[in-house]
Amino acid sequence: MKREIPTTLLTGQQPILLTVPGLNNSGPSHWQSLWEGKRDDCFRVDLGMWERPHRNTWLNKLNAAIGAASDPVILIAHSLGCHAVAWWSRFAGPEDKCKVAGALLVAPPSVENLSSGSRLTPFAPLARERLSFPSILAASRNDDYASFGQARKMARLWGSRFVDAGWVGHINADSGLGNWPYGEFLLDRLIWSLTAPQPDHVSKEARRSVVRSSDISLTL
């Protein structure tokens, strides 16, 4: 049964996690689905039109979910969902942007220079504005949908910390990652960087710098 995204947040509660799947949605063995099943704070954004996505429809659905949720929100996007997040950050209003504390972006595909019949072309061209919130972008070295260099370029454009996730394909159910423990590590690192108590003299931007710098590779 679909769980409703909370609209109120208790004082001191951790951020609400919203998963943003890609093309064809995320099936039951996808790490996004597994995270939703094991965490009480993780909920899926129902973007609809999963087989033939429309960019503006997805952005409106994402905006509605963020607007309705209690804040702060952390977005967990996979594949084409990463581009939905990037374009949402480009067009969202200041009040909506303030609700998003950060994002974990995983395996964004290349959306440019594709055939006219590709289901990814509605998201072209690539959003080139820096995201309005700190983010981590995790990429695989053998992803069929984007080269490692293309993923690094997206991280630079979006101002995301770039993470080498290894040789794990498109980081989906076919990769056989189960709960994807390394992804959980990255998510925990992101949440900690945004919520850990810091001395009063440390600026908000400095607190988030642990995930704001681009073109840096993390390894366990």
N, C-alpha and C positions, 0 to 999 in steps of 0.2 A: 504494500500500500504506500502511495506517495506521501512523504512527510511534508508538512507545511513549513516554509521558511519562517523562523521566528521574527516577529515584528517589534519585540521589546527585548532589551538587554539589561540584565542585572548588573549593578555596580561591581566592577572587578572581574566580570566574566570575560573569558577569552573571546577573540573575534569569531564571528560566524564565517564558516568556510563555504564558498559557493563554487561548485565544479561547473566548468563550461566545456562540454564535450565538443568533438569535431564532427566531421562528416560521418553519417550513419549512426550517430550517437555512440555511447560506450556500453558494450554488452556486459553481462553478469561477471565475466572473468577479467574485465578490464580493471586496472588498479584504481581508477576513479570510482567505479562501482563498489569495489572492495573497501575503499576508504569510507564511502558513505555508509556501508553496512556496519563498520566497526566503530565509527565515531558518532557521538551524539551531536556534534557541532558542525557536521558536514552535510550539505544539501545540494541537489542538482538544479541547475537552471534549465527549464524546459524550453529550449529554443524553437522546437518544432521544425518542420520542413527539413528533416534530417537527411533525406536522400537527395534533395535538390535545394540546397540552402539559398536564401536571398539575404544579402548583406543587411539592408535596412531593417528587414523583419527581425533578424537575429539581434541587431543593435537595440531595437525597441523592446524586445523580450528581455534582453540583458539589463537594460535600463530600468524596466519595470521591476525586475527581481531585486536589483540593488536598491531601488527607491523604497521598496516595501520592506526590505530586511532591516533588522536592527543593525546599528553600526557599532563598531567598525566591521568592515567586511574584508576578507582576503579571498581573491579569486584564484582558482586552480584550473588552468586552461590546458587543454591538450589539442594538438594539431590545428585544425582550422579555427577552433575556439580561441587560439592565441590571437589570430587576426581580428576576430570579433572584439576581443578585449582592447587591442591596439586602436581599432577604429572607434570603439566606444569612448576611449580616452580622448581621442581627437575631437569628438563632437559633443560630449556630455557637458552639462552646465557645471559651474563651480560648486554648487551645493551638492550635486550628485557625486562629483569627483571627490569631495571631502569625505564621503562615506567609505571609500575604498582605501584601506591602509596599505595594501600591497598585493602582489600577484606572483604566483609560480606558473611560469609558462613552459610548456613541455612540447618539444618536437614540432615547432611551427613549420608547415610546408612552404615551399616556394609558390607564390601565386602569380608570378610574372612570366611572360614569354611562354605561355601555355597555349595549347590549341583552343580554338574558339568554343569547342564543345566540352571543355573541361568543366567539371562542377566547381572548381576552385576559382575560376575567372571572375565571378561576381565580386570577389574580394580584392581584385586587382584595381589599381596599382597597390604596391606595398605602402602601408601607412608609414610615414617617415618622421613623424613627430615623436619627441621623447615622451614617455608615459608620465602621467602626472602623479605617480606614486612609485615607491621602490619596488623592484621586481628581480627575480632570478629567472634566467632562461636556461633550461637544460636541453642539450642536444646530443644526438648519437652520431658516432663516426661513420655509420653505415645505414643511414636513413635513406630509403628510396625516394622520399618526397622532398628532400632538401639536402644539399651538400653541407658538410661541416662548415665550409667557408660562407655559404649563404646564411646559415644559422648564426654564425658569428656577426655577420653584417646586420642582421635583424636585431641582435642584442645591442650593437653599437647605436643603431638608429633609435631604439626604444629606451636606451639608458639602462639596460638590464645587466646584472652581473651574469657573465657567461660561464656555464658549467659544462664540463666534459663528462657526459654520462656513460661513456664507454662504447662498446660495439654491441648495441642492443636494438638495432633496427629502428622501427618507428615508435618505440617505447609504448607499445600497446599490448593487447591481449596476445597477439601472435608472437610477441617477444618472450613470452613465458616467464614474466617477472613476478607473477603473483601480486602480493601487496606492494611490490617495488620498494623494499626497505630504504634504498638510497634516496628515493623521492621523499619518503617520510622524513628522513634525516634533513633534506633540504627544506621541507615545509617547517619542521621544528626550528631550524635555524632562522628561517624568515620570521616566524611568530616570535621567537625569542628576541630577535633584533628590534622588533616593533613594540614589544610589551615589557621587556626587562627594565627594572628600575635603574635610572641613571642619575648621576649627580646633577644638581640644579644648574651648574655652570655649563653642562653639555647641551649644545643646541639641538633642536629637533632634527635638523639636517644631518648633524654629525652622528646622532643616534642611528639614523637610517643608512649611513654610509657603508655599513657592512654588507648591504645588498644593493647599493646604488651604483657602485663603480662598474663600468662596462669592460668587456674584453679581459676578464680574469677567469682562470680555470680553477675549480675546486676539485680536490680529490680526497677520499677518505684516508 
